[in-house]
Amino acid sequence: MFAIAGTVFVAFILVYAFLAGSVLYHLRQYTLPGWNAARIIVPIFFILSAIFLAFATYFFFTVPWEKF
């Protein structure tokens, strides 16, 4: 069961990374010329994403897979 769940977890992370990259690309590409908030939003987004990824990974590995 762990192998299946691990595969789905990694696939979810890869899809999230692709979609997040797309959002960040479009945020940087199509911002208004005088709008500097994109420089602040991108690092905050990366930090929050890393925190949530760490939580997800921690809780994924705390599941008692041997009981399934």
Buried (B, 14 or more C-beta within 10 A) or exposed (E): EEEEEEEEBEEEEEEBEEEEEEEBEEBEEEBEEEEEEBEEBEEEBEEEBEEEEEEBEEEEEEEEBEEE
